């Protein structure tokens, strides 16, 4: 079982190379995935960043991350 979500990346600040995904955005994505998986444990399987959007795929065998760790992972 997998769950797909996407996060729109905000425009970068002047002089910054790319936009930064906030911890709040990561938390909202994790909340949607938690709702989809119910009581099952899940984690991040894959993330892809392109054209101002980060596509995320969550699954039962993925890496379990909290919102802070997910935001860090997506920004680096």
RANOR-V428786 format. One record per backbone hydrogen bond with DSSP energy under -1.0 kcal/mol. NH is the residue of the N-H (numbers start at 1). CO is the residue of the C=O. E is the energy in kcal/mol with one decimal. If there is no record, write none. Layout:
NH:CO:E, NH:CO:E
This chain:
3:58:-2.2, 5:56:-2.4, 7:54:-2.5, 9:52:-2.7, 16:13:-2.6, 26:22:-1.8, 27:23:-2.5, 28:24:-2.2, 29:25:-1.9, 30:26:-2.4, 31:27:-2.1, 32:28:-1.9, 33:29:-2.1, 34:30:-2.7, 35:31:-2.0, 36:32:-1.8, 37:33:-2.4, 38:34:-1.5, 40:37:-1.8, 43:59:-2.6, 44:63:-2.7, 45:57:-3.1, 46:57:-1.6, 48:55:-2.2, 50:53:-2.6, 53:50:-1.7, 54:7:-2.8, 55:48:-3.1, 56:5:-3.4, 57:46:-2.5, 58:3:-3.2, 59:43:-2.7, 62:59:-1.0, 63:44:-2.2, 70:66:-2.6, 71:67:-2.5, 72:68:-2.0, 73:69:-2.5, 74:70:-2.5, 75:71:-1.6, 76:72:-1.1
